[in-house]
Amino acid sequence: MSKKYADVAQFLVIYIKEAHPAEDWPMRVNKRLKYIKDPTSELERFQVATTCVSDLNISIPCLIDDMGNGTAAAYKGHPDRLYVVGKDGKIAFHGGPGPMGFKPAVMEKALRFELIKIGAIELDDATD
């Protein structure tokens, strides 16, 4: 989806508080990833996020939440969520908690609606 709409929308990953820290709820979701300790500093969070992006081959730009978890709190992002934020800065789509709440097709419909609304794509472009 990020490649499909790259010319008309910005996609970001925001790395927030570790969902499955080794100390509390260890979970190896990928054989390539090691158990991750919950970062206690911005540098550690940066290092964990960098490793995650690299090991999972994430091509979308990644931002990192502050150690006070301000973004996670504001967007109820823990453990993870999908959002569409309109050009007006208002939330156009707020997905359910992941991974079960991930509904990329529903998110794409909301994204298409926002893009049509601002004239970035035509209605015919939104039906492919």
VOBA-159970 format. One line per 4 residues: their letters; for each residue y, x, z of N, C-alpha, C, CB. Coordinates in pm, whole numbers, plus 50000, padded with zeros to 5 digits. Glycine has a CB too. Layout:
BEGIN
A) Y/X/Z/Y/X/Z/Y/X/Z/Y/X/Z; ...
//
This chain:
BEGIN
MSKK) 49882/50082/50000/50000/50000/50000/50126/50087/50000/49999/49906/50120; 50121/50197/50076/50239/50284/50081/50268/50346/49945/50221/50393/50186; 50166/50376/49870/50186/50432/49736/50234/50323/49640/50055/50496/49683; 50178/50205/49652/50213/50094/49564/50361/50056/49575/50127/49972/49596
YADV) 50416/50062/49695/50554/50020/49718/50647/50137/49750/50558/49919/49831; 50606/50257/49721/50683/50376/49758/50825/50377/49702/50611/50499/49710; 50847/50316/49587/50980/50315/49527/51074/50212/49589/50969/50289/49380; 51020/50119/49666/51104/50010/49718/51094/49989/49870/51066/49882/49648
AQFL) 51007/50060/49936/50991/50042/50080/50957/50176/50145/50881/49937/50111; 50997/50190/50270/50966/50310/50346/50853/50278/50444/51091/50364/50421; 50752/50361/50446/50639/50343/50537/50642/50457/50637/50503/50338/50460; 50616/50425/50764/50613/50524/50870/50496/50497/50963/50745/50524/50949
VIYI) 50442/50602/51018/50348/50595/51129/50426/50643/51250/50215/50682/51103; 50413/50575/51360/50477/50622/51483/50365/50649/51583/50580/50518/51540; 50352/50776/51618/50249/50816/51714/50301/50784/51854/50213/50969/51700; 50229/50698/51924/50269/50655/52058/50171/50711/52160/50277/50500/52067
KEAH) 50175/50661/52280/50084/50703/52387/49940/50699/52337/50099/50612/52512; 49864/50800/52373/49725/50811/52331/49646/50690/52380/49661/50942/52383; 49581/50619/52288/49507/50497/52322/49378/50525/52397/49476/50419/52196; 49315/50638/52368/49186/50669/52429/49184/50811/52484/49072/50651/52328
PAED) 49266/50839/52585/49269/50975/52638/49136/51011/52704/49383/50991/52739; 49100/51137/52693/48973/51185/52747/48962/51157/52897/48957/51335/52721; 49075/51158/52968/49074/51139/53112/49041/50996/53155/49206/51179/53170; 49080/50898/53073/49068/50758/53113/48967/50677/53034/49201/50693/53103
WPMR) 48971/50691/52903/48888/50606/52817/48848/50686/52694/48964/50475/52775; 48761/50785/52715/48727/50872/52602/48652/50796/52493/48642/50990/52650; 48696/50816/52373/48633/50750/52259/48650/50842/52139/48695/50609/52232; 48543/50879/52079/48550/50960/51959/48539/50865/51841/48437/51070/51955
VNKR) 48653/50838/51778/48656/50742/51668/48622/50808/51535/48791/50676/51660; 48619/50938/51534/48595/51012/51412/48527/51142/51450/48728/51037/51332; 48417/51176/51385/48343/51296/51421/48426/51423/51407/48220/51308/51335; 48528/51420/51320/48613/51538/51303/48711/51556/51417/48690/51528/51172
LKYI) 48739/51448/51490/48837/51456/51598/48767/51484/51731/48918/51325/51608; 48827/51570/51810/48776/51599/51943/48831/51495/52040/48815/51742/51988; 48775/51493/52159/48832/51409/52263/48972/51460/52291/48743/51408/52393; 49066/51369/52310/49206/51406/52322/49255/51379/52463/49291/51330/52219
KDPT) 49313/51480/52524/49377/51462/52654/49511/51393/52632/49395/51597/52728; 49549/51309/52728/49678/51241/52717/49790/51344/52730/49691/51131/52826; 49875/51357/52628/49983/51455/52633/50077/51429/52751/50063/51453/52502; 50122/51538/52813/50213/51527/52927/50352/51581/52895/50156/51601/53047
SELE) 50372/51626/52772/50503/51675/52730/50526/51638/52584/50515/51830/52750; 50652/51645/52542/50682/51616/52402/50612/51714/52309/50834/51620/52378; 50604/51839/52349/50536/51939/52266/50389/51904/52250/50552/52080/52328; 50323/51868/52360/50181/51830/52351/50163/51707/52263/50123/51803/52492
RFQV) 50251/51608/52278/50241/51487/52195/50260/51523/52048/50346/51380/52239; 50354/51610/52020/50377/51657/51883/50251/51725/51829/50498/51754/51878; 50190/51811/51910/50070/51883/51866/49954/51788/51840/50028/51987/51971; 49934/51690/51927/49826/51593/51908/49853/51509/51782/49812/51501/52032
ATTC) 49976/51465/51765/50011/51386/51646/49990/51467/51519/50156/51336/51654; 50031/51592/51521/50014/51680/51405/49867/51696/51371/50078/51818/51431; 49784/51715/51471/49639/51727/51450/49582/51598/51394/49568/51764/51582; 49624/51487/51448/49578/51356/51401/49613/51336/51254/49639/51242/51487
VSDL) 49737/51361/51219/49782/51344/51080/49701/51433/50987/49933/51377/51068; 49679/51556/51029/49604/51652/50946/49456/51612/50935/49616/51793/51005; 49393/51588/51048/49249/51559/51048/49214/51428/50979/49197/51557/51189; 49304/51331/50985/49278/51202/50924/49339/51190/50784/49330/51091/51013
NISI) 49398/51299/50736/49460/51302/50602/49561/51190/50583/49352/51292/50493; 49646/51170/50683/49750/51068/50676/49864/51121/50591/49800/51028/50819; 49899/51048/50486/50004/51094/50395/50139/51026/50421/49963/51070/50252; 50140/50928/50508/50262/50856/50544/50338/50941/50647/50231/50712/50600
PCLI) 50471/50953/50635/50546/51029/50736/50519/50976/50877/50696/51024/50705; 50511/51068/50971/50479/51033/51109/50595/51070/51201/50349/51103/51155; 50638/50973/51280/50737/50997/51385/50664/50993/51518/50852/50891/51380; 50726/51047/51621/50660/51055/51751/50745/50984/51856/50637/51203/51791
DDMG) 50683/50894/51930/50751/50822/52036/50790/50919/52147/50662/50708/52093; 50896/50884/52222/50938/50968/52333/50837/50956/52448/51080/50929/52380; 50844/51046/52542/50748/51047/52652/50764/50926/52745/50763/51175/52732; 50877/50857/52736/50894/50733/52811/50832/50614/52739/51041/50706/52835
NGTA) 50777/50639/52619/50709/50536/52539/50800/50419/52503/50588/50485/52615; 50925/50450/52473/51024/50348/52441/50989/50265/52319/51156/50411/52420; 50941/50329/52213/50905/50255/52092/50782/50168/52116/50878/50352/51975; 50683/50223/52183/50562/50146/52214/50597/50022/52296/50460/50233/52289
AAYK) 50688/50038/52392/50727/49925/52477/50807/49822/52397/50809/49974/52597; 50901/49868/52317/50987/49777/52241/50908/49698/52137/51098/49856/52173; 50810/49761/52076/50734/49695/51969/50594/49652/52013/50723/49787/51850; 50566/49665/52142/50433/49632/52194/50326/49699/52109/50412/49479/52198
GHPD) 50345/49829/52087/50263/49903/51993/50132/49955/52044/50339/50013/51943; 50102/49939/52172/49976/49994/52225/49867/49890/52217/49994/50043/52370; 49749/49915/52164/49706/50045/52115/49762/50078/51976/49555/50049/52111; 49777/49981/51889/49840/50004/51759/49873/49871/51695/49748/50088/51667
RLYV) 49972/49874/51606/50021/49752/51541/50069/49784/51400/50134/49688/51624; 50076/49680/51319/50139/49689/51188/50265/49603/51191/50041/49642/51074; 50374/49656/51139/50502/49584/51135/50563/49595/50997/50599/49639/51241; 50642/49494/50961/50735/49500/50849/50872/49472/50909/50697/49397/50732
VGKD) 50964/49565/50889/51101/49547/50935/51186/49529/50810/51151/49669/51023; 51258/49418/50804/51341/49388/50687/51461/49481/50678/51387/49245/50692; 51524/49478/50562/51643/49560/50539/51753/49525/50639/51693/49542/50396; 51751/49401/50688/51850/49356/50786/51818/49404/50927/51859/49205/50784
GKIA) 51706/49479/50942/51667/49531/51072/51586/49435/51157/51787/49571/51147; 51562/49316/51107/51485/49216/51181/51336/49230/51148/51535/49073/51150; 51253/49199/51246/51109/49206/51227/51065/49089/51139/51035/49203/51362; 51004/49123/51025/50957/49022/50930/50808/48996/50947/50987/49067/50787
FHGG) 50738/49090/51006/50594/49074/51030/50558/49156/51152/50509/49118/50906; 50483/49095/51243/50435/49160/51364/50286/49134/51373/50510/49109/51493; 50206/49235/51342/50062/49218/51343/50007/49215/51484/49996/49329/51266; 49883/49172/51495/49815/49168/51624/49767/49306/51665/49699/49072/51619
PGPM) 49718/49318/51789/49672/49447/51835/49555/49497/51752/49632/49439/51982; 49564/49623/51714/49458/49684/51635/49344/49731/51722/49511/49799/51553; 49235/49760/51660/49212/49751/51517/49175/49610/51470/49104/49846/51477; 49134/49522/51560/49091/49388/51518/49208/49304/51465/49026/49316/51635
GFKP) 49329/49332/51511/49445/49256/51467/49507/49307/51339/49547/49256/51574; 49450/49413/51282/49503/49467/51156/49472/49369/51044/49444/49607/51124; 49575/49320/50981/49562/49229/50867/49652/49280/50755/49601/49081/50908; 49609/49389/50687/49694/49448/50583/49733/49350/50473/49624/49565/50522
AVME) 49645/49259/50436/49676/49163/50330/49789/49069/50373/49551/49081/50292; 49788/49029/50498/49894/48943/50551/50024/49022/50560/49855/48886/50691; 50014/49147/50604/50132/49233/50610/50192/49253/50471/50097/49368/50672; 50106/49272/50372/50156/49292/50236/50229/49167/50185/50039/49326/50142
KALR) 50180/49050/50218/50250/48927/50178/50390/48922/50240/50169/48802/50220; 50400/48958/50367/50530/48960/50434/50621/49065/50371/50513/48989/50586; 50564/49180/50338/50642/49286/50271/50692/49238/50136/50557/49413/50254; 50605/49177/50058/50645/49125/49926/50757/49023/49938/50524/49062/49854
FELI) 50746/48934/50037/50850/48834/50058/50984/48902/50086/50812/48739/50174; 50983/49003/50173/51107/49076/50206/51162/49146/50082/51081/49178/50318; 51076/49205/50001/51120/49276/49881/51178/49181/49777/51005/49355/49820; 51119/49063/49764/51174/48961/49673/51310/48916/49725/51076/48838/49661
KIGA) 51320/48895/49855/51444/48848/49917/51562/48941/49888/51424/48834/50067; 51536/49073/49885/51645/49167/49860/51656/49208/49714/51627/49290/49946; 51572/49150/49628/51577/49179/49486/51513/49311/49446/51718/49179/49441; 51431/49367/49532/51364/49494/49501/51247/49476/49405/51315/49560/49630
IELD) 51184/49360/49409/51080/49325/49312/51103/49181/49270/50936/49344/49372; 51049/49148/49153/51058/49011/49100/50939/48931/49153/51060/49010/48943; 50952/48802/49149/50843/48715/49193/50715/48746/49115/50881/48566/49176; 50726/48770/48985/50608/48803/48903/50544/48933/48948/50645/48813/48756
DATD) 50625/49030/48994/50573/49157/49043/50493/49139/49171/50686/49254/49067; 50521/49032/49244/50460/49011/49376/50327/48938/49367/50555/48932/49466; 50283/48905/49247/50158/48830/49237/50041/48912/49184/50177/48710/49149; 50062/49042/49162/49951/49122/49106/49845/49155/49206/50003/49249/49049
//
